[in-house]
Amino acid sequence: MPDVLGWWLAVEVIGLAALPLTFVFLGRLPDRGYALSKTLGLLISGYVLWILNMAHLLPNTPRGVAGAVVIVGILSAWVAWRRRDDLSAFVRERWGYVVAVEGLFLAAFLVGAWLRSYVPDIEGTEKPMDFMFLNAASRAERFPPPDPWLSGLQVAYYYFGYMLVGMVGQLAGVATNVGYNLGLAMIAALTCVGAFGVVYDLTALRPEGEEKSSGPPWLASAARAGLLVKPAIFGFVALVFVAIMGNLEGIFEFAAANGRLGSGFYDWLEIKQLGVLPANSDRWYPTEEWQFWWWFRASRVLSRPFEGGELEIITEFPFFSFLLGDLHPHVMALPFMMLAAGVALHIILSPEPLDLVYWLQRPAALAGCALVVGGLGFINTWDAPTFGMLLAAVALVRNLQLAGEARARVWRRTLDIASFALPLAAVALLTYAPFFFGSLDSQAQGVSAVSDPGTRPVDAVIFWGPMAIVLAPFLGRRLWNAHRARPLSGREVALSLALPAALLLAWLVWDGLAAVGDTVGLPLREAPGGLGDRAGERRSELLTLLAFGLAFGAAALALWRELQRDASAHRTPVLMTLTLTALALLLVYNTELFFLVDTFGNRMNTAFKLWYQAWALLGLATGFAAFDLWRAWFQGGALQRARGWPLAWAAVASLVAVGGLLYPVGATLSRSDGLRGERTLNGLNSVRRADPGEYDAIQWLYDRRRADIVIAEALGGDYSYGGRMSAATGIPTLLQWPGHEFQWRGETESQGSRQTDIERLYTTLDADEVAAIVNQYGVNFVIVGRDEREKYPAEGLSKFEQVLGPPRFQSGQTAIYSTFPVLERGP
């Protein structure tokens, strides 16, 4: 509990330090950005620490972290003094909202930490990798951090998210083995609060006007205090859709676990290893005894065999990420996606055109937006183009709205967007230049056309069903109202479909060139396929592509018609929601046609990253769309005028939502064994139970982390137990997980002969050879523990006591030898 409270207090201090800056930066929002202040505070404080550390002005220590927060606090204090009247008025009028947001964050954080305490172990999947990066960022004297799994080199990965989590841990005085789990709980809580705040703001703008308050006195009092009930309700709806909702695959897991449906149905559904199995549990939800890690399948609903082999497409979503427990960059980016969405909403509320002049008059706003967009690139590089595009898109929408019907102004405002977007991109790159132009390596090798199997309609419904059941009628209603006001023209429809048509045409051209290349022996694609396959055996995939394209067209057309109305701020929430929807649909549509070429050679990673972003965008859009439909169909006498058919939709939508919530309920109970058993936040608890000696050795090394230390330990392959000492301490070792190092760097030359040299170090009986390897890599300590004893012969391990002397540390079966006798520069 002290660690939990300390972590919460550290986040509160960081958020409070940046609150006045948030108040100014997001001042057009109804809540003045309060719900996003903690996330923005993390970003600003982290940036100050990072940039001043590289300038040798702040150490990466608890004192240095505190210094960065103090610097932000001093700047905020100056702003607060200048805006003291506005700040005090906000607190007086919105104290209820402040209490609600703080209560929501605390509750989400405590629930997240409580659930993590049932499954705290940092083992399996890529958790050791994430732990390694967290320790690397926490112990580095200077950024970029040394690479713990390739000694002598710097980390070649986007490490800012790990640095931010480590920064909170240092300020709170929490060790990384506990901070790993509290960091995940914090990310989940910040995501929840961010989604709540963005949709609260959208709803509080009252796009259609708001009825006079009515009801009991306590309700009116709450409204006056700022706790607006309906915005809060639909803000919570957005929170659920972004961070808690699962896809519909969980329905079929429950059905299979209870013996429902038949084997023929599951064969048709074609979700890997999903089918009716003999029940061996009396519980009403699937369990690990029924099928180990059954809940993992929900993140692979597109994976299935095809003529070229078996294609695995990752379809992860936020709740799965929180459940799995990998502290990956795409997970750590979630709160900052919410922050970027809040910034986009602030921009679209601008009373002036958004162009170069806008930035020249507001250089601080340009710096803030660049900090957010560039920061997303530093946390998870995939997110910077998408959310940079979101800011440019809302700027274009606002410019078109301000231009109105005047054709000349429409074209001028459209062209102005370049002078808005280009400075933003340039400043974002310059703000994080040491990362983008220094330490970032990429495995990306360009763009290629998708030739692997596409998405079937059933796959799309399973994954996107909970959101589609709300967004489809929202778009349909908007288009129907626009058509009733003025019939839709063929030209408008054609223009709305121009972008998906252009992308499809580009794919067809690429496919044609690839076919010619196949004929002449010049391969332009990874696997055979193309339009012929999709139009033949893959006709259903073509239907999905058509559906995604038409859905984007519907969002674009509704957006265009909404722009024809007045430029009032009351239109803004609808415009913002349509923009979020259109961008998300464009991301999903694009993954059916093109992918970023990487070491995987297919669209697995592209679909993973872009669908994840689309989930966050559509989750926000769903929150406001639900509010919009409620106002239209259920407020006042609307339900009677509609003859009750909205009730049928509400019933179906509720059933679909329940279906989507089956997954998080069942998976949580299954993963935690029914919320039973031992609870701890110590991520190394499994090591302590299985091998107390190794746990003691990790603690011994953790307390002796110096910048110049290198250790040797048994080489482990990707996803293995290997590298456990370097991962748990951040101390560099010669090499671990070589496949991942290749993914991060895009080359293997930097690994050299390290794999062979590690083998020689542990197997040779020649003292001179040991000395040569130790000196070549500057090894200070050699680890002999459980992993080494399983992999290497006993005589090779026993020679260390003869060559290096007695162990410097020993506990149980784990020994740590100092190389001082043979290392030229000493330990």
Secondary structure as UniProt FT lines:
FT   HELIX           2..25
FT   TURN            26..28
FT   TURN            30..33
FT   HELIX           34..36
FT   HELIX           37..54
FT   TURN            55..56
FT   HELIX           62..82
FT   HELIX           84..116
FT   TURN            117..118
FT   TURN            125..126
FT   HELIX           127..139
FT   TURN            148..149
FT   TURN            151..152
FT   HELIX           160..172
FT   HELIX           176..204
FT   TURN            207..208
FT   HELIX           217..224
FT   TURN            225..226
FT   HELIX           229..239
FT   HELIX           240..244
FT   HELIX           249..257
FT   TURN            258..259
FT   HELIX           263..269
FT   TURN            272..273
FT   TURN            288..290
FT   TURN            292..293
FT   HELIX           294..299
FT   TURN            301..302
FT   STRAND          304..306
FT   TURN            307..308
FT   STRAND          309..311
FT   HELIX           318..324
FT   HELIX           329..332
FT   HELIX           334..348
FT   HELIX           356..361
FT   HELIX           363..379
FT   TURN            381..382
FT   HELIX           383..403
FT   TURN            404..405
FT   HELIX           407..431
FT   HELIX           433..434
FT   HELIX           435..439
FT   STRAND          447..449
FT   HELIX           457..485
FT   HELIX           490..496
FT   HELIX           498..520
FT   HELIX           531..535
FT   TURN            536..538
FT   HELIX           539..563
FT   HELIX           569..571
FT   HELIX           572..591
FT   TURN            592..593
FT   STRAND          594..596
FT   TURN            599..600
FT   HELIX           604..633
FT   TURN            636..637
FT   HELIX           638..641
FT   TURN            642..644
FT   HELIX           645..671
FT   TURN            672..675
FT   TURN            683..684
FT   HELIX           685..690
FT   HELIX           692..702
FT   TURN            703..704
FT   TURN            707..708
FT   STRAND          711..712
FT   TURN            718..719
FT   TURN            722..723
FT   HELIX           724..729
FT   HELIX           738..745
FT   HELIX           749..751
FT   TURN            752..753
FT   HELIX           754..763
FT   HELIX           767..777
FT   STRAND          781..784
FT   HELIX           786..791
FT   HELIX           794..804
FT   STRAND          809..811
FT   TURN            812..813
FT   STRAND          814..818
FT   TURN            820..822
FT   TURN            824..825
//
